[in-house]
Amino acid sequence: MALDERSRIAPERTGLMVLRAYAYLKLRRFGHAEQVFRAAAGTGNRNALKGVNDVKVTRDAKIQ
């Protein structure tokens, strides 16, 4: 919720996008997490690129 409030005031920085995506991942909101990670990864952010993979790994572990 805090990130939502902040984003209303100023554009969200890439680092905060990654933080938001990991929060979604922790909540098992895989679609939202992947969407935000991919948006941040578009800037070349290494943590976001890793996050895209983390979503895949976590999603695959859930299926098994």
PQR file with spaces between the fields and no chain letter, atoms N, CA, C, O and H, PARSE charges and radii, in Angstrom:
ATOM       1  N    MET     1       0.826   -1.185    0.000 -0.4000 1.5000
ATOM       2  CA   MET     1       0.000    0.000    0.000 -0.0000 2.0000
ATOM       3  C    MET     1       0.873    1.253    0.000  0.5500 1.7000
ATOM       4  O    MET     1       0.536    2.256   -0.628 -0.5500 1.4000
ATOM       5  N    ALA     2       1.995    1.182    0.711 -0.4000 1.5000
ATOM       6  CA   ALA     2       2.878    2.344    0.768 -0.0000 2.0000
ATOM       7  C    ALA     2       3.436    2.666   -0.623  0.5500 1.7000
ATOM       8  O    ALA     2       3.547    3.835   -0.993 -0.5500 1.4000
ATOM       9  H    ALA     2       2.268    0.367    1.221  0.4000 1.0000
ATOM      10  N    LEU     3       3.784    1.640   -1.384 -0.4000 1.5000
ATOM      11  CA   LEU     3       4.297    1.875   -2.730 -0.0000 2.0000
ATOM      12  C    LEU     3       3.212    2.451   -3.639  0.5500 1.7000
ATOM      13  O    LEU     3       3.500    3.283   -4.500 -0.5500 1.4000
ATOM      14  H    LEU     3       3.695    0.690   -1.084  0.4000 1.0000
ATOM      15  N    ASP     4       1.984    2.017   -3.453 -0.4000 1.5000
ATOM      16  CA   ASP     4       0.872    2.576   -4.235 -0.0000 2.0000
ATOM      17  C    ASP     4       0.716    4.073   -3.959  0.5500 1.7000
ATOM      18  O    ASP     4       0.533    4.870   -4.879 -0.5500 1.4000
ATOM      19  H    ASP     4       1.750    1.341   -2.754  0.4000 1.0000
ATOM      20  N    GLU     5       0.791    4.439   -2.686 -0.4000 1.5000
ATOM      21  CA   GLU     5       0.652    5.848   -2.315 -0.0000 2.0000
ATOM      22  C    GLU     5       1.791    6.673   -2.896  0.5500 1.7000
ATOM      23  O    GLU     5       1.568    7.769   -3.410 -0.5500 1.4000
ATOM      24  H    GLU     5       0.939    3.792   -1.938  0.4000 1.0000
ATOM      25  N    ARG     6       3.012    6.150   -2.818 -0.4000 1.5000
ATOM      26  CA   ARG     6       4.161    6.878   -3.334 -0.0000 2.0000
ATOM      27  C    ARG     6       4.058    7.067   -4.843  0.5500 1.7000
ATOM      28  O    ARG     6       4.401    8.127   -5.367 -0.5500 1.4000
ATOM      29  H    ARG     6       3.193    5.260   -2.401  0.4000 1.0000
ATOM      30  N    SER     7       3.584    6.038   -5.539 -0.4000 1.5000
ATOM      31  CA   SER     7       3.507    6.125   -6.999 -0.0000 2.0000
ATOM      32  C    SER     7       2.482    7.156   -7.465  0.5500 1.7000
ATOM      33  O    SER     7       2.528    7.593   -8.615 -0.5500 1.4000
ATOM      34  H    SER     7       3.305    5.177   -5.114  0.4000 1.0000
ATOM      35  N    ARG     8       1.578    7.543   -6.606 -0.4000 1.5000
ATOM      36  CA   ARG     8       0.617    8.591   -6.952 -0.0000 2.0000
ATOM      37  C    ARG     8       1.266    9.966   -6.954  0.5500 1.7000
ATOM      38  O    ARG     8       0.787   10.888   -7.615 -0.5500 1.4000
ATOM      39  H    ARG     8       1.541    7.189   -5.672  0.4000 1.0000
ATOM      40  N    ILE     9       2.362   10.097   -6.210 -0.4000 1.5000
ATOM      41  CA   ILE     9       3.049   11.373   -6.075 -0.0000 2.0000
ATOM      42  C    ILE     9       4.150   11.537   -7.118  0.5500 1.7000
ATOM      43  O    ILE     9       4.323   12.614   -7.688 -0.5500 1.4000
ATOM      44  H    ILE     9       2.751    9.348   -5.674  0.4000 1.0000
ATOM      45  N    ALA    10       4.892   10.460   -7.360 -0.4000 1.5000
ATOM      46  CA   ALA    10       6.043   10.523   -8.271 -0.0000 2.0000
ATOM      47  C    ALA    10       6.154    9.214   -9.039  0.5500 1.7000
ATOM      48  O    ALA    10       5.677    8.177   -8.578 -0.5500 1.4000
ATOM      49  H    ALA    10       4.751    9.585   -6.896  0.4000 1.0000
ATOM      50  N    PRO    11       6.780    9.260  -10.207 -0.5600 1.5000
ATOM      51  CA   PRO    11       6.984    8.012  -10.959  0.2800 2.0000
ATOM      52  C    PRO    11       7.782    7.000  -10.133  0.5500 1.7000
ATOM      53  O    PRO    11       8.682    7.359   -9.374 -0.5500 1.4000
ATOM      54  N    GLU    12       7.433    5.756  -10.303 -0.4000 1.5000
ATOM      55  CA   GLU    12       8.093    4.705   -9.525 -0.0000 2.0000
ATOM      56  C    GLU    12       9.466    4.397  -10.115  0.5500 1.7000
ATOM      57  O    GLU    12       9.591    4.153  -11.315 -0.5500 1.4000
ATOM      58  H    GLU    12       6.702    5.465  -10.920  0.4000 1.0000
ATOM      59  N    ARG    13      10.471    4.408   -9.286 -0.4000 1.5000
ATOM      60  CA   ARG    13      11.823    4.086   -9.708 -0.0000 2.0000
ATOM      61  C    ARG    13      11.926    2.585   -9.928  0.5500 1.7000
ATOM      62  O    ARG    13      11.147    1.807   -9.378 -0.5500 1.4000
ATOM      63  H    ARG    13      10.370    4.605   -8.311  0.4000 1.0000
ATOM      64  N    THR    14      12.889    2.196  -10.733 -0.4000 1.5000
ATOM      65  CA   THR    14      13.047    0.789  -11.092 -0.0000 2.0000
ATOM      66  C    THR    14      13.267   -0.080   -9.857  0.5500 1.7000
ATOM      67  O    THR    14      12.703   -1.170   -9.758 -0.5500 1.4000
ATOM      68  H    THR    14      13.521    2.829  -11.180  0.4000 1.0000
ATOM      69  N    GLY    15      14.073    0.387   -8.928 -0.4000 1.5000
ATOM      70  CA   GLY    15      14.324   -0.390   -7.705 -0.0000 2.0000
ATOM      71  C    GLY    15      13.054   -0.644   -6.916  0.5500 1.7000
ATOM      72  O    GLY    15      12.867   -1.724   -6.355 -0.5500 1.4000
ATOM      73  H    GLY    15      14.532    1.273   -9.008  0.4000 1.0000
ATOM      74  N    LEU    16      12.188    0.347   -6.874 -0.4000 1.5000
ATOM      75  CA   LEU    16      10.916    0.177   -6.172 -0.0000 2.0000
ATOM      76  C    LEU    16       9.979   -0.741   -6.940  0.5500 1.7000
ATOM      77  O    LEU    16       9.176   -1.457   -6.343 -0.5500 1.4000
ATOM      78  H    LEU    16      12.340    1.224   -7.329  0.4000 1.0000
ATOM      79  N    MET    17      10.082   -0.719   -8.259 -0.4000 1.5000
ATOM      80  CA   MET    17       9.289   -1.648   -9.065 -0.0000 2.0000
ATOM      81  C    MET    17       9.682   -3.086   -8.746  0.5500 1.7000
ATOM      82  O    MET    17       8.829   -3.963   -8.610 -0.5500 1.4000
ATOM      83  H    MET    17      10.735   -0.137   -8.744  0.4000 1.0000
ATOM      84  N    VAL    18      10.989   -3.311   -8.630 -0.4000 1.5000
ATOM      85  CA   VAL    18      11.475   -4.660   -8.306 -0.0000 2.0000
ATOM      86  C    VAL    18      10.976   -5.062   -6.921  0.5500 1.7000
ATOM      87  O    VAL    18      10.546   -6.198   -6.718 -0.5500 1.4000
ATOM      88  H    VAL    18      11.682   -2.598   -8.740  0.4000 1.0000
ATOM      89  N    LEU    19      11.032   -4.143   -5.984 -0.4000 1.5000
ATOM      90  CA   LEU    19      10.536   -4.427   -4.633 -0.0000 2.0000
ATOM      91  C    LEU    19       9.052   -4.785   -4.670  0.5500 1.7000
ATOM      92  O    LEU    19       8.621   -5.737   -4.019 -0.5500 1.4000
ATOM      93  H    LEU    19      11.381   -3.221   -6.149  0.4000 1.0000
ATOM      94  N    ARG    20       8.280   -4.025   -5.426 -0.4000 1.5000
ATOM      95  CA   ARG    20       6.845   -4.302   -5.564 -0.0000 2.0000
ATOM      96  C    ARG    20       6.630   -5.697   -6.169  0.5500 1.7000
ATOM      97  O    ARG    20       5.782   -6.458   -5.703 -0.5500 1.4000
ATOM      98  H    ARG    20       8.629   -3.251   -5.954  0.4000 1.0000
ATOM      99  N    ALA    21       7.403   -6.020   -7.204 -0.4000 1.5000
ATOM     100  CA   ALA    21       7.258   -7.316   -7.867 -0.0000 2.0000
ATOM     101  C    ALA    21       7.576   -8.463   -6.916  0.5500 1.7000
ATOM     102  O    ALA    21       6.884   -9.481   -6.922 -0.5500 1.4000
ATOM     103  H    ALA    21       8.091   -5.402   -7.583  0.4000 1.0000
ATOM     104  N    TYR    22       8.617   -8.308   -6.100 -0.4000 1.5000
ATOM     105  CA   TYR    22       8.930   -9.368   -5.134 -0.0000 2.0000
ATOM     106  C    TYR    22       7.828   -9.492   -4.077  0.5500 1.7000
ATOM     107  O    TYR    22       7.559  -10.589   -3.587 -0.5500 1.4000
ATOM     108  H    TYR    22       9.180   -7.480   -6.096  0.4000 1.0000
ATOM     109  N    ALA    23       7.197   -8.381   -3.728 -0.4000 1.5000
ATOM     110  CA   ALA    23       6.070   -8.452   -2.796 -0.0000 2.0000
ATOM     111  C    ALA    23       4.926   -9.244   -3.424  0.5500 1.7000
ATOM     112  O    ALA    23       4.310  -10.080   -2.763 -0.5500 1.4000
ATOM     113  H    ALA    23       7.415   -7.489   -4.125  0.4000 1.0000
ATOM     114  N    TYR    24       4.642   -8.980   -4.707 -0.4000 1.5000
ATOM     115  CA   TYR    24       3.625   -9.756   -5.405 -0.0000 2.0000
ATOM     116  C    TYR    24       3.995  -11.234   -5.454  0.5500 1.7000
ATOM     117  O    TYR    24       3.143  -12.101   -5.261 -0.5500 1.4000
ATOM     118  H    TYR    24       5.142   -8.300   -5.244  0.4000 1.0000
ATOM     119  N    LEU    25       5.257  -11.513   -5.712 -0.4000 1.5000
ATOM     120  CA   LEU    25       5.705  -12.906   -5.769 -0.0000 2.0000
ATOM     121  C    LEU    25       5.489  -13.594   -4.422  0.5500 1.7000
ATOM     122  O    LEU    25       5.029  -14.734   -4.364 -0.5500 1.4000
ATOM     123  H    LEU    25       5.949  -10.809   -5.869  0.4000 1.0000
ATOM     124  N    LYS    26       5.822  -12.897   -3.351 -0.4000 1.5000
ATOM     125  CA   LYS    26       5.637  -13.457   -2.007 -0.0000 2.0000
ATOM     126  C    LYS    26       4.155  -13.735   -1.733  0.5500 1.7000
ATOM     127  O    LYS    26       3.807  -14.689   -1.037 -0.5500 1.4000
ATOM     128  H    LYS    26       6.196  -11.971   -3.398  0.4000 1.0000
ATOM     129  N    LEU    27       3.300  -12.890   -2.289 -0.4000 1.5000
ATOM     130  CA   LEU    27       1.852  -13.083   -2.128 -0.0000 2.0000
ATOM     131  C    LEU    27       1.285  -14.104   -3.113  0.5500 1.7000
ATOM     132  O    LEU    27       0.085  -14.374   -3.128 -0.5500 1.4000
ATOM     133  H    LEU    27       3.583  -12.115   -2.855  0.4000 1.0000
ATOM     134  N    ARG    28       2.175  -14.665   -3.936 -0.4000 1.5000
ATOM     135  CA   ARG    28       1.830  -15.670   -4.937 -0.0000 2.0000
ATOM     136  C    ARG    28       0.918  -15.096   -6.028  0.5500 1.7000
ATOM     137  O    ARG    28       0.103  -15.813   -6.609 -0.5500 1.4000
ATOM     138  H    ARG    28       3.151  -14.446   -3.925  0.4000 1.0000
ATOM     139  N    ARG    29       1.066  -13.816   -6.290 -0.4000 1.5000
ATOM     140  CA   ARG    29       0.347  -13.143   -7.376 -0.0000 2.0000
ATOM     141  C    ARG    29       1.294  -13.126   -8.574  0.5500 1.7000
ATOM     142  O    ARG    29       1.841  -12.089   -8.949 -0.5500 1.4000
ATOM     143  H    ARG    29       1.728  -13.234   -5.817  0.4000 1.0000
ATOM     144  N    PHE    30       1.466  -14.307   -9.158 -0.4000 1.5000
ATOM     145  CA   PHE    30       2.494  -14.529  -10.175 -0.0000 2.0000
ATOM     146  C    PHE    30       2.327  -13.630  -11.405  0.5500 1.7000
ATOM     147  O    PHE    30       3.310  -13.103  -11.925 -0.5500 1.4000
ATOM     148  H    PHE    30       1.022  -15.149   -8.853  0.4000 1.0000
ATOM     149  N    GLY    31       1.116  -13.461  -11.858 -0.4000 1.5000
ATOM     150  CA   GLY    31       0.882  -12.629  -13.037 -0.0000 2.0000
ATOM     151  C    GLY    31       1.297  -11.186  -12.818  0.5500 1.7000
ATOM     152  O    GLY    31       1.951  -10.583  -13.669 -0.5500 1.4000
ATOM     153  H    GLY    31       0.318  -13.890  -11.436  0.4000 1.0000
ATOM     154  N    HIS    32       0.913  -10.633  -11.668 -0.4000 1.5000
ATOM     155  CA   HIS    32       1.291   -9.256  -11.354 -0.0000 2.0000
ATOM     156  C    HIS    32       2.801   -9.138  -11.192  0.5500 1.7000
ATOM     157  O    HIS    32       3.415   -8.193  -11.688 -0.5500 1.4000
ATOM     158  H    HIS    32       0.382  -11.123  -10.977  0.4000 1.0000
ATOM     159  N    ALA    33       3.395  -10.104  -10.493 -0.4000 1.5000
ATOM     160  CA   ALA    33       4.845  -10.073  -10.281 -0.0000 2.0000
ATOM     161  C    ALA    33       5.580  -10.101  -11.612  0.5500 1.7000
ATOM     162  O    ALA    33       6.498   -9.313  -11.838 -0.5500 1.4000
ATOM     163  H    ALA    33       2.896  -10.871  -10.090  0.4000 1.0000
ATOM     164  N    GLU    34       5.177  -11.006  -12.485 -0.4000 1.5000
ATOM     165  CA   GLU    34       5.855  -11.115  -13.778 -0.0000 2.0000
ATOM     166  C    GLU    34       5.688   -9.841  -14.604  0.5500 1.7000
ATOM     167  O    GLU    34       6.631   -9.395  -15.257 -0.5500 1.4000
ATOM     168  H    GLU    34       4.431  -11.646  -12.301  0.4000 1.0000
ATOM     169  N    GLN    35       4.518   -9.272  -14.576 -0.4000 1.5000
ATOM     170  CA   GLN    35       4.259   -8.045  -15.337 -0.0000 2.0000
ATOM     171  C    GLN    35       5.179   -6.911  -14.873  0.5500 1.7000
ATOM     172  O    GLN    35       5.765   -6.209  -15.697 -0.5500 1.4000
ATOM     173  H    GLN    35       3.752   -9.635  -14.046  0.4000 1.0000
ATOM     174  N    VAL    36       5.302   -6.736  -13.569 -0.4000 1.5000
ATOM     175  CA   VAL    36       6.135   -5.658  -13.047 -0.0000 2.0000
ATOM     176  C    VAL    36       7.613   -5.960  -13.280  0.5500 1.7000
ATOM     177  O    VAL    36       8.374   -5.065  -13.649 -0.5500 1.4000
ATOM     178  H    VAL    36       4.826   -7.306  -12.900  0.4000 1.0000
ATOM     179  N    PHE    37       8.030   -7.219  -13.069 -0.4000 1.5000
ATOM     180  CA   PHE    37       9.423   -7.582  -13.337 -0.0000 2.0000
ATOM     181  C    PHE    37       9.774   -7.309  -14.803  0.5500 1.7000
ATOM     182  O    PHE    37      10.836   -6.759  -15.092 -0.5500 1.4000
ATOM     183  H    PHE    37       7.411   -7.945  -12.769  0.4000 1.0000
ATOM     184  N    ARG    38       8.896   -7.686  -15.716 -0.4000 1.5000
ATOM     185  CA   ARG    38       9.182   -7.478  -17.146 -0.0000 2.0000
ATOM     186  C    ARG    38       9.271   -5.995  -17.493  0.5500 1.7000
ATOM     187  O    ARG    38      10.106   -5.594  -18.304 -0.5500 1.4000
ATOM     188  H    ARG    38       8.033   -8.133  -15.480  0.4000 1.0000
ATOM     189  N    ALA    39       8.423   -5.191  -16.888 -0.4000 1.5000
ATOM     190  CA   ALA    39       8.497   -3.747  -17.130 -0.0000 2.0000
ATOM     191  C    ALA    39       9.828   -3.187  -16.641  0.5500 1.7000
ATOM     192  O    ALA    39      10.458   -2.383  -17.328 -0.5500 1.4000
ATOM     193  H    ALA    39       7.745   -5.517  -16.229  0.4000 1.0000
ATOM     194  N    ALA    40      10.249   -3.609  -15.462 -0.4000 1.5000
ATOM     195  CA   ALA    40      11.527   -3.138  -14.915 -0.0000 2.0000
ATOM     196  C    ALA    40      12.699   -3.726  -15.694  0.5500 1.7000
ATOM     197  O    ALA    40      13.718   -3.063  -15.882 -0.5500 1.4000
ATOM     198  H    ALA    40       9.736   -4.262  -14.904  0.4000 1.0000
ATOM     199  N    ALA    41      12.555   -4.960  -16.142 -0.4000 1.5000
ATOM     200  CA   ALA    41      13.626   -5.606  -16.907 -0.0000 2.0000
ATOM     201  C    ALA    41      13.853   -4.896  -18.236  0.5500 1.7000
ATOM     202  O    ALA    41      14.955   -4.937  -18.784 -0.5500 1.4000
ATOM     203  H    ALA    41      11.727   -5.500  -15.989  0.4000 1.0000
ATOM     204  N    GLY    42      12.828   -4.251  -18.748 -0.4000 1.5000
ATOM     205  CA   GLY    42      12.950   -3.498  -19.988 -0.0000 2.0000
ATOM     206  C    GLY    42      13.950   -2.364  -19.895  0.5500 1.7000
ATOM     207  O    GLY    42      14.421   -1.862  -20.916 -0.5500 1.4000
ATOM     208  H    GLY    42      11.933   -4.217  -18.303  0.4000 1.0000
ATOM     209  N    THR    43      14.276   -1.959  -18.685 -0.4000 1.5000
ATOM     210  CA   THR    43      15.271   -0.907  -18.479 -0.0000 2.0000
ATOM     211  C    THR    43      16.675   -1.481  -18.362  0.5500 1.7000
ATOM     212  O    THR    43      17.655   -0.740  -18.278 -0.5500 1.4000
ATOM     213  H    THR    43      13.894   -2.367  -17.855  0.4000 1.0000
ATOM     214  N    GLY    44      16.767   -2.823  -18.356 -0.4000 1.5000
ATOM     215  CA   GLY    44      18.066   -3.472  -18.211 -0.0000 2.0000
ATOM     216  C    GLY    44      18.446   -3.759  -16.765  0.5500 1.7000
ATOM     217  O    GLY    44      19.581   -4.152  -16.498 -0.5500 1.4000
ATOM     218  H    GLY    44      15.971   -3.425  -18.424  0.4000 1.0000
ATOM     219  N    ASN    45      17.539   -3.574  -15.844 -0.4000 1.5000
ATOM     220  CA   ASN    45      17.811   -3.812  -14.432 -0.0000 2.0000
ATOM     221  C    ASN    45      18.072   -5.298  -14.182  0.5500 1.7000
ATOM     222  O    ASN    45      17.222   -6.143  -14.464 -0.5500 1.4000
ATOM     223  H    ASN    45      16.617   -3.254  -16.061  0.4000 1.0000
ATOM     224  N    ARG    46      19.242   -5.602  -13.657 -0.4000 1.5000
ATOM     225  CA   ARG    46      19.628   -7.008  -13.430 -0.0000 2.0000
ATOM     226  C    ARG    46      18.749   -7.708  -12.398  0.5500 1.7000
ATOM     227  O    ARG    46      18.426   -8.885  -12.555 -0.5500 1.4000
ATOM     228  H    ARG    46      19.932   -4.915  -13.427  0.4000 1.0000
ATOM     229  N    ASN    47      18.367   -7.001  -11.356 -0.4000 1.5000
ATOM     230  CA   ASN    47      17.499   -7.605  -10.343 -0.0000 2.0000
ATOM     231  C    ASN    47      16.141   -7.958  -10.924  0.5500 1.7000
ATOM     232  O    ASN    47      15.539   -8.964  -10.548 -0.5500 1.4000
ATOM     233  H    ASN    47      18.630   -6.044  -11.228  0.4000 1.0000
ATOM     234  N    ALA    48      15.663   -7.131  -11.836 -0.4000 1.5000
ATOM     235  CA   ALA    48      14.386   -7.418  -12.480 -0.0000 2.0000
ATOM     236  C    ALA    48      14.502   -8.624  -13.398  0.5500 1.7000
ATOM     237  O    ALA    48      13.597   -9.456  -13.456 -0.5500 1.4000
ATOM     238  H    ALA    48      16.152   -6.314  -12.141  0.4000 1.0000
ATOM     239  N    LEU    49      15.617   -8.716  -14.114 -0.4000 1.5000
ATOM     240  CA   LEU    49      15.843   -9.885  -14.975 -0.0000 2.0000
ATOM     241  C    LEU    49      15.881  -11.160  -14.142  0.5500 1.7000
ATOM     242  O    LEU    49      15.321  -12.182  -14.538 -0.5500 1.4000
ATOM     243  H    LEU    49      16.352   -8.039  -14.067  0.4000 1.0000
ATOM     244  N    LYS    50      16.540  -11.099  -12.990 -0.4000 1.5000
ATOM     245  CA   LYS    50      16.566  -12.243  -12.078 -0.0000 2.0000
ATOM     246  C    LYS    50      15.157  -12.542  -11.566  0.5500 1.7000
ATOM     247  O    LYS    50      14.778  -13.703  -11.413 -0.5500 1.4000
ATOM     248  H    LYS    50      16.995  -10.269  -12.668  0.4000 1.0000
ATOM     249  N    GLY    51      14.394  -11.499  -11.305 -0.4000 1.5000
ATOM     250  CA   GLY    51      13.033  -11.670  -10.802 -0.0000 2.0000
ATOM     251  C    GLY    51      12.127  -12.389  -11.780  0.5500 1.7000
ATOM     252  O    GLY    51      11.285  -13.192  -11.378 -0.5500 1.4000
ATOM     253  H    GLY    51      14.702  -10.556  -11.429  0.4000 1.0000
ATOM     254  N    VAL    52      12.297  -12.103  -13.067 -0.4000 1.5000
ATOM     255  CA   VAL    52      11.507  -12.808  -14.088 -0.0000 2.0000
ATOM     256  C    VAL    52      11.758  -14.308  -13.962  0.5500 1.7000
ATOM     257  O    VAL    52      10.827  -15.110  -14.029 -0.5500 1.4000
ATOM     258  H    VAL    52      12.981  -11.450  -13.393  0.4000 1.0000
ATOM     259  N    ASN    53      13.013  -14.674  -13.782 -0.4000 1.5000
ATOM     260  CA   ASN    53      13.358  -16.085  -13.610 -0.0000 2.0000
ATOM     261  C    ASN    53      12.810  -16.626  -12.291  0.5500 1.7000
ATOM     262  O    ASN    53      12.343  -17.763  -12.240 -0.5500 1.4000
ATOM     263  H    ASN    53      13.770  -14.023  -13.728  0.4000 1.0000
ATOM     264  N    ASP    54      12.861  -15.831  -11.232 -0.4000 1.5000
ATOM     265  CA   ASP    54      12.338  -16.273   -9.935 -0.0000 2.0000
ATOM     266  C    ASP    54      10.844  -16.587  -10.010  0.5500 1.7000
ATOM     267  O    ASP    54      10.371  -17.525   -9.369 -0.5500 1.4000
ATOM     268  H    ASP    54      13.240  -14.907  -11.274  0.4000 1.0000
ATOM     269  N    VAL    55      10.110  -15.806  -10.788 -0.4000 1.5000
ATOM     270  CA   VAL    55       8.675  -16.083  -10.962 -0.0000 2.0000
ATOM     271  C    VAL    55       8.503  -17.443  -11.612  0.5500 1.7000
ATOM     272  O    VAL    55       7.688  -18.252  -11.169 -0.5500 1.4000
ATOM     273  H    VAL    55      10.494  -15.044  -11.309  0.4000 1.0000
ATOM     274  N    LYS    56       9.266  -17.693  -12.658 -0.4000 1.5000
ATOM     275  CA   LYS    56       9.161  -18.973  -13.362 -0.0000 2.0000
ATOM     276  C    LYS    56       9.491  -20.139  -12.437  0.5500 1.7000
ATOM     277  O    LYS    56       8.768  -21.135  -12.406 -0.5500 1.4000
ATOM     278  H    LYS    56       9.928  -17.036  -13.018  0.4000 1.0000
ATOM     279  N    VAL    57      10.574  -20.017  -11.689 -0.4000 1.5000
ATOM     280  CA   VAL    57      10.997  -21.093  -10.783 -0.0000 2.0000
ATOM     281  C    VAL    57       9.941  -21.331   -9.708  0.5500 1.7000
ATOM     282  O    VAL    57       9.599  -22.476   -9.411 -0.5500 1.4000
ATOM     283  H    VAL    57      11.161  -19.208  -11.714  0.4000 1.0000
ATOM     284  N    THR    58       9.429  -20.258   -9.132 -0.4000 1.5000
ATOM     285  CA   THR    58       8.424  -20.388   -8.068 -0.0000 2.0000
ATOM     286  C    THR    58       7.126  -20.965   -8.602  0.5500 1.7000
ATOM     287  O    THR    58       6.498  -21.807   -7.960 -0.5500 1.4000
ATOM     288  H    THR    58       9.707  -19.328   -9.373  0.4000 1.0000
ATOM     289  N    ARG    59       6.729  -20.505   -9.783 -0.4000 1.5000
ATOM     290  CA   ARG    59       5.505  -21.017  -10.408 -0.0000 2.0000
ATOM     291  C    ARG    59       5.654  -22.499  -10.731  0.5500 1.7000
ATOM     292  O    ARG    59       4.731  -23.280  -10.499 -0.5500 1.4000
ATOM     293  H    ARG    59       7.240  -19.821  -10.304  0.4000 1.0000
ATOM     294  N    ASP    60       6.822  -22.897  -11.273 -0.4000 1.5000
ATOM     295  CA   ASP    60       7.064  -24.305  -11.597 -0.0000 2.0000
ATOM     296  C    ASP    60       7.105  -25.171  -10.346  0.5500 1.7000
ATOM     297  O    ASP    60       6.648  -26.314  -10.375 -0.5500 1.4000
ATOM     298  H    ASP    60       7.572  -22.262  -11.462  0.4000 1.0000
ATOM     299  N    ALA    61       7.644  -24.649   -9.248 -0.4000 1.5000
ATOM     300  CA   ALA    61       7.705  -25.412   -7.986 -0.0000 2.0000
ATOM     301  C    ALA    61       6.302  -25.619   -7.430  0.5500 1.7000
ATOM     302  O    ALA    61       6.021  -26.647   -6.814 -0.5500 1.4000
ATOM     303  H    ALA    61       8.015  -23.720   -9.224  0.4000 1.0000
ATOM     304  N    LYS    62       5.430  -24.652   -7.643 -0.4000 1.5000
ATOM     305  CA   LYS    62       4.041  -24.751   -7.172 -0.0000 2.0000
ATOM     306  C    LYS    62       3.314  -25.870   -7.900  0.5500 1.7000
ATOM     307  O    LYS    62       2.517  -26.596   -7.306 -0.5500 1.4000
ATOM     308  H    LYS    62       5.658  -23.817   -8.144  0.4000 1.0000
ATOM     309  N    ILE    63       3.596  -26.004   -9.196 -0.4000 1.5000
ATOM     310  CA   ILE    63       2.915  -27.005  -10.021 -0.0000 2.0000
ATOM     311  C    ILE    63       3.324  -28.417   -9.623  0.5500 1.7000
ATOM     312  O    ILE    63       2.508  -29.338   -9.660 -0.5500 1.4000
ATOM     313  H    ILE    63       4.243  -25.414   -9.678  0.4000 1.0000
ATOM     314  N    GLN    64       4.561  -28.584   -9.250 -0.4000 1.5000
ATOM     315  CA   GLN    64       5.058  -29.938   -8.938 -0.0000 2.0000
ATOM     316  C    GLN    64       4.669  -30.404   -7.588  0.5500 1.7000
ATOM     317  O    GLN    64       5.017  -31.517   -7.195 -0.5500 1.4000
ATOM     318  H    GLN    64       5.224  -27.836   -9.220  0.4000 1.0000
